[in-house]
């Protein structure tokens, strides 16, 4: 799976020329369901009531249509859906028009069309639209509006990492110590900050933070220090991010 080497900054509205997009242009960019089709079936007895049963492979296959989807959860007041769409199209630097739809009064689903746009949106640092703060979550087939996901993007700084390892291929390998590699910043890509490398990784907030890890380079071994820019917490009691069960 190809992974972009850097997380670019906002590049203006998707569509290229910066002009207004027509309805036809927008509709033509909206993704269509996959060719997968679930076999027809009829009600069966489920705990004494007529119901339906679907297999894990069927659910996983159907969920592939939303493989590049993220969820915005607004903390308090949610802007209008038009304001949200406009902000995403104009300021997120996406290359394709995403599908933006309301899930409830607080949650908004953003379905990207490409992996590049998905990684760019998932790892973005600015989380403000129309002066309303939101948090980002990755959509999965087990996503529950009542429970926040344990997965979160985290910017990690590796101070003193050897300069010749400031490469996306090296950092993608090192990122597996934490979770899923999402990208690096421009200063790391262009090696304009020699004090350390900075990368964004999708982590499980219930995992123990990594303080350091060994790297063997031929006959030399170093212990690489790790700094989480914004340490994340997850409460297994109320299933929310931001604190632990100790203080819930």
C-alpha positions in Angstrom: 0.0 0.0 0.0 1.5 3.3 -1.1 2.0 5.9 1.6 2.7 9.5 0.9 6.1 10.7 2.0 4.9 13.9 3.5 1.7 15.5 4.8 1.3 18.6 2.5 -0.1 21.8 3.7 -3.4 23.1 2.5 -3.3 23.7 -1.2 -6.6 25.4 -1.9 -9.9 23.9 -3.0 -10.0 20.5 -4.7 -10.7 20.9 -8.3 -7.5 22.7 -9.4 -8.3 26.1 -10.7 -9.7 27.6 -7.5 -13.0 28.4 -9.1 -16.5 27.3 -8.0 -17.3 23.6 -8.7 -20.5 22.8 -10.6 -23.0 20.3 -9.4 -22.0 17.9 -12.2 -18.3 18.2 -11.2 -19.2 17.4 -7.6 -21.5 14.5 -8.4 -19.0 13.0 -10.9 -16.4 12.7 -8.1 -18.6 11.0 -5.5 -17.6 7.3 -5.1 -19.9 4.5 -6.1 -20.5 1.3 -4.1 -18.1 -1.6 -4.8 -19.1 -4.5 -7.1 -19.6 -6.7 -4.0 -23.2 -7.9 -3.6 -24.5 -9.6 -0.5 -26.5 -12.8 -1.4 -30.3 -12.5 -0.9 -31.7 -14.0 2.3 -34.9 -14.1 4.3 -35.8 -13.7 8.0 -34.6 -16.4 10.4 -35.2 -16.9 14.1 -32.9 -14.7 16.2 -33.6 -15.0 19.9 -37.2 -15.8 19.3 -37.8 -13.0 16.8 -37.6 -12.9 13.0 -34.3 -11.3 12.1 -31.3 -11.4 9.8 -27.8 -12.9 10.1 -24.7 -11.7 8.2 -21.3 -13.2 8.3 -18.0 -11.4 9.3 -16.6 -11.7 5.7 -19.8 -10.1 4.3 -19.6 -7.2 6.8 -15.9 -6.6 6.2 -16.4 -6.7 2.4 -19.3 -4.2 2.6 -17.2 -1.9 4.9 -14.6 -1.5 2.2 -16.7 1.2 0.6 -15.8 3.3 3.7 -12.2 2.4 3.9 -11.1 6.0 3.5 -13.7 7.5 5.9 -13.1 9.6 9.0 -15.5 11.0 11.5 -15.5 14.6 12.9 -17.0 14.9 16.4 -17.9 18.5 17.3 -17.4 19.2 21.0 -20.3 21.7 21.4 -22.0 23.6 18.6 -21.8 22.0 15.1 -21.6 24.3 12.1 -24.1 23.8 9.3 -23.3 21.0 6.9 -22.7 23.6 4.1 -20.1 25.4 6.2 -18.4 22.1 7.0 -18.3 21.0 3.3 -17.0 24.4 2.2 -14.3 24.4 4.9 -13.1 20.9 4.0 -13.0 21.6 0.2 -11.3 25.0 0.5 -8.8 24.5 3.3 -8.0 20.8 3.7 -5.8 20.6 0.6 -7.6 17.5 -0.8 -7.2 16.4 -4.4 -10.7 14.9 -4.8 -14.1 16.1 -3.5 -15.1 14.0 -0.4 -18.6 13.0 0.5 -19.6 14.9 3.7 -22.8 13.8 5.6 -24.3 14.2 9.0 -24.5 11.2 11.4 -26.2 13.0 14.2 -26.1 16.4 16.0 -22.4 16.1 16.8 -20.9 13.6 14.3 -20.0 14.2 10.6 -18.8 11.5 8.2 -16.2 12.5 5.7 -15.6 9.8 3.0 -12.4 10.5 1.0 -11.9 9.2 -2.5 -8.2 8.3 -2.3 -5.8 7.0 0.2 -3.7 10.2 -0.1 -6.6 12.4 0.9 -7.6 10.0 3.7 -4.1 10.1 5.2 -3.9 13.8 4.8 -7.3 14.4 6.5 -6.7 11.8 9.3 -3.3 13.3 10.3 -4.2 17.0 10.0 -3.4 19.1 13.1 -5.9 22.0 12.7 -9.3 20.9 14.2 -11.5 23.9 13.9 -14.3 24.8 11.5 -16.3 28.0 11.7 -14.9 28.6 15.2 -16.2 25.2 16.3 -13.7 22.6 17.7 -13.9 19.0 16.6 -12.0 15.8 17.2 -11.1 13.2 14.5 -11.9 9.5 14.6 -11.2 6.8 12.1 -14.4 5.1 10.9 -14.5 1.3 11.1 -17.3 -1.2 10.7 -17.5 -1.4 14.5 -17.8 2.4 14.9 -20.3 3.3 17.6 -21.6 6.9 18.0 -21.9 6.2 21.8 -18.3 5.1 22.2 -15.2 6.9 21.1 -12.5 5.0 19.2 -9.3 4.0 20.9 -7.4 4.9 17.7 -6.0 8.4 17.2 -3.4 10.1 15.1 -0.3 11.1 17.2 2.6 13.3 16.2 5.8 11.8 17.5 9.2 13.4 17.6 12.5 11.4 17.5 15.2 13.7 18.9 18.7 13.0 17.7 17.7 10.5 15.1 20.7 10.2 12.6 20.2 12.7 9.8 20.5 10.1 7.0 17.4 8.4 8.4 15.2 11.4 7.7 13.5 9.5 5.0 9.9 8.3 4.6 11.0 4.7 4.0 13.1 4.5 7.2 10.4 6.3 9.2 7.7 4.1 7.9 9.6 1.1 9.4 10.2 2.9 12.7 6.6 3.8 12.9 5.6 0.1 13.2 6.9 0.3 16.8 3.9 2.5 17.6 1.2 1.7 15.1 0.3 2.7 11.5 2.5 5.2 9.7 0.5 8.2 8.4 3.3 10.6 7.2 6.0 13.1 8.0 6.2 16.9 8.1 8.0 19.0 5.5 10.8 19.9 7.9 11.7 16.2 8.2 11.2 15.6 4.5 13.5 18.4 3.4 15.9 17.9 6.4 15.6 21.6 7.5 15.3 20.7 11.2 18.4 18.7 12.2 17.4 18.2 15.8 15.1 15.3 15.1 12.5 13.7 12.9 8.8 14.2 13.2 6.2 11.7 12.0 2.5 11.1 12.4 1.3 7.6 13.5 -2.1 6.1 14.2 -1.8 4.6 17.7 -4.0 2.7 20.1 -4.5 4.9 23.1 -4.7 1.9 25.4 -1.2 0.8 24.6 1.6 1.8 26.9 3.6 4.8 25.5 7.0 3.9 24.1 9.8 5.7 25.9 12.7 4.6 23.7 13.7 1.7 21.5 16.9 0.3 20.1 18.1 0.7 16.5 21.0 -1.3 15.2 22.9 0.2 12.3 25.5 -2.3 11.1 27.9 -2.6 14.1 26.5 0.4 16.0 23.5 0.4 18.4 21.6 3.4 19.7 18.6 3.9 21.9 16.2 6.2 20.3 14.3 8.6 22.6 10.6 9.1 21.9 8.6 12.3 22.6 4.8 12.3 22.1 3.8 15.9 21.3 0.3 15.5 22.8 0.1 12.4 24.9 -3.3 10.8 24.5 -5.5 9.0 27.0 -8.5 6.6 26.8 -11.0 5.7 29.5 -12.1 2.1 29.3 -14.9 2.9 31.7 -16.8 5.5 29.7 -15.2 4.7 26.4 -14.0 8.3 25.7 -10.7 9.9 24.9 -9.0 12.5 27.0 -8.7 10.8 30.4 -8.2 7.4 32.0 -10.5 5.3 34.1 -8.6 6.4 37.2 -10.1 9.9 37.1 -13.4 9.0 35.4 
